[in-house]
């Protein structure tokens, strides 16, 4: 029971990490796109 809880916690942490990386990459891409459009 304890092991499954630990696995579930690590999986949710992994999902949060992936979502954060995706949001960051989208934000960086969007910022670069606006920067290029300004020139």
HELIX and SHEET records of a PDB file:
HELIX    1   1 UNK A    2  UNK A   38  1                                  37    
END                                                                             
